[in-house]
Amino acid sequence: MHDPLQAAAAAAAYETKVLPSGLTVLVRPMPGYRGAHAVYATKFGSVNQDFTLDGEVVRLPAGVAHFLEHKMFESEEGDAFARYAKTGANANAYTSFDKTCYIFTATDKIDESLDILLSMVGEPWFTEETIAKEQGIIGQEIRMYEDSPEWRMLFELCGCLYHAHPIRQDIAGTVESIAEITPKMLYDCCAAWYQPANMVLAVAGGITMEQVLAACGRAGLMQARPAHAAAPLWPNEPASVACPYKELQMEVAKPCIGIGFKEAAVSTNDLKARHVCDILTELVCGEMTPLYRALYDQGLVNPEFGAESLMLDGCFCILFTGESEQPETVRRMLLDEIARLRREGVDEELFTLCKNELYGDMICDLENIEAAAGSMADAQLSGYTLAEELAALAGIRKEDVDAALQTMLREEHSAAVLIRPLEDANE
């Protein structure tokens, strides 16, 4: 009989090594690929605002993780982007709710680019003057995001669903919150979350583990490091939603509707819960579903109407968002479809199609250097391997989704946000 565990392990094979410094190194050599993509990631994101460091409580203003991401590219020797320009690498970074990732893609001088990546993240440098300069730059970025209806919708929904969890707050913070940032805050964050034992280096493409380990050796990561004792602190979060409905106005052409559902928090390495959620949202409003066809055929939503889920420490929610001239009709149709699926169960054929599509997407991602490296890093930070993720998806049954519907996507645990176009000044 075909063993899904063996098949998953073969499809998602990569090499793993934990260095004396505590850093986990993941390499997926891909013969025939000239380029390589590297991800250097730490499990430190915007929600990590409160933590203990060597017994001391540290409380951060919103936006520190994102601010620190920007500052890591600076050193006393100059800007890391200027160094990358000499190797021809395409470098970037991003901060999410639960992690910060520094990345590059290169076809030549890959070893030199690895040296830049490991040195810039491993040797932080902050001064009052450089922080003040960055506060102005990021302040402009924050104002830009405030004008994005999709971005505003995300955080307005999270603010309605949650009373205290820091997912309520913008990843970049506010102009006021980042004004509180000091060099000591940033150095404390580096000591707590940028220690090698809390990080992962994932590389995929035309590269070998030996090359990556050599770069780690040059960066001093082959020596043991004294680990600082750091642990996140999470607020008490009630099961109820903070605000069931909110309405605001922005410069949008059409109204934007968001419906969020607050679910019971689960462990971030609960692969069954992750896959059930992914399949469930596809079965509710994916492009193959009766609801999506009805909404689209009646002109009630734009083609981008869809769902996303957020599964973090102490937080699990599912958000449906899109544009609609009849937002209340869309909300009612969504809730009615969820109630129907709860009564009747999901369609067996549609379940199989959605599950196979997700499995196929994961396999395809493994042949893309960017997606492969990113997936390896994400899995490691969440506490599982890609082979375990594929095997868990293969084991999901229709009955698992039907069972989840009995407790998830409940109207009493939902909130709605409506963004209306600004009223005409002449009205």
Phi, psi and omega in degrees: 000143180295127181263110182296331179293317179292319179296318180295317180298321180291319182290328186250031184289136170204162184269143183230137175211134175258122185277162177304332178287346182105348181291135173266125180249128179238128181227130173245092177294133182233087182305138181096345176267129179277321184274168177220149177236131181240141176232120175248110192232149174234146179277066179217110181232192186294335182280349181275069183269332181236133179200168173254141178230111182051043176088350180262140178277129177243126178240124186253149169288162180297141173098004185291318182300316179294319179298317180296322177304314179298317187289337182296340181280353181256146174212174178296336180276348180129195186272137182294330180298326177294324178290320177297326181301329181285338179263348181082010181282148173262106187248153178197184176200160176205153177240132176245191179299322190237006180200163172232131185234135175247128191226157167207154172236134183213151174248339178230159176050045182294320180299317179296322179293324175297321178299318179296314182301311185289328181284321184291325180278333183272350183230073182294150180212118182225142173225163177302320184291315182290329177293317180299321178296317182291329178300322177291319181294313182289331175301319177294322178297319179299316180296325178296315180295329179296340179268001180266116181297325179295318180294315179297320180300317181304310186279333173294319178295314179298324178292330177284324184283324190246138179278317191227336184300137183294356173298344177297335191258144180306138180304322181277354183079201177237166177303322181289318184290320182287342177293343181273353187290136179234162175304321181298319178302315183292320178292324176298319179295320178297316180296323183280315194243344179259018172284143187307326182294343179258009187235165177221140173244115181242130182225135179225147176126213182279071185205161179240162176299323181300318178298315183293318179295326177297318177296320178297323177297317179295334180270004178079017184272001176270355177261147178297144179241139173292125184269132173280140179278108181233142179210136179289152174244130182243140178286160173288128183239116178291164181285337183287161175277151183284323183207117186287341182206140176215144180228139177212170181241142176214171177279082178235152180284323179231156174300148176243132182243140175226133176236120182245148179236127180268118183252163176295132182296142177231168178294143181292345177259017176280088185293326179298314179297320179299311184290320177300318179296315180299316180291320182299315181294326176294324181285340178277309187220020175295167187296343180268359188271156175300322181296312181299317181297319180295315180297317183286317181296328179272003178068027184273338181222165173274164182300340183276000179301130182186191186233155170216155178237149178237118180237104183231174174301120178076013185208132175209114180216157180236129186237130174248125184219156176170180177266146176196137174283344180232070187298322181292324176297318179297316180299317181293319179295323178296312180296322178295319180294320176299318179296321179295314179297325178295321180286314191263343186085160182280156180288128184300315182293318180293322176302313182297319179298314181295317180296315180295323178297316179297318180296316179298320178297319180295320178294317178299322180299330181290346178262006177247126188297320180294312182293322181296311181296318179296318180294320178298315180296314181300315181297314181299315181294332181269353173096027177211174177251164178294325177297319177295323179295315179295317180296321179296319179296319180299333183271355180290135179245161176305321181297330178295320180289318178300319179295319180297324180299336181288338181241341184259165178056044179274135182300324182292346177249028182246161174218151180234143176233134178239124174254113181263152174296149176300138180295143178300132184299336182275350183280000000 
